[in-house]
Amino acid sequence: MEDPYEIFVGKPLWEVINKGINDLAENKDIEETTNREYIVGYLCKLITESENE
């Protein structure tokens, strides 16, 4: 199965969101119950779609 978020991996947006989630998780502000790649990818998708509206 193809990763629907692969197009975002390694992009600046991916890196910023990944860092933000990492900071929140380390501070115990959030608890991840889903693979990080899916969380970051989904947020990248939402932001990209909102920029195209």
N, C-alpha and C positions, 0 to 999 in steps of 0.2 A: 504494500500500500504506500502511495506517495505521501510525503509530508506536505500538507497544505501551507505550511508556514516557512518552508525552506527558502523561499525567495527573500525573506527578511534576515536570515542568519548572517551575521558578520557585518551588517549595515550599521551605521551610527545610531539609528533609532533603536535597534535591537540591543546594542551595547548599553545605551542609557537606561532603557527599561530594565534590562537584566541587572545592572548595578543597583537601581532603585529597589528592586525586589530583593536583591541580596542584602542590602542595608536594612530593609524592613524585617527580613527573616532573622538576621543576626541580632537585631534589637528585640526580637520576639514580639514585634508589632503585628506580624502575620504568621500564620502556620500554613505551609504549602501541603496540600493533599493531592495535587496533580503534578505531573512532571513539569519542571521549570520551562522546558522548551514550548510546551503547549500554552502556558500562561503568558510567556513573553510574546510568542507568535500571535496569539489572539489579540493582545493589546496592540501590537504593531499593526495588525489588520484593521482594528477599529480606528486607530489614529489615522492610518493611511486613507481609509474610506471617508473619514470626516473631512480630511483635507481636500478630497475630490468633490465635495458637495457644493 
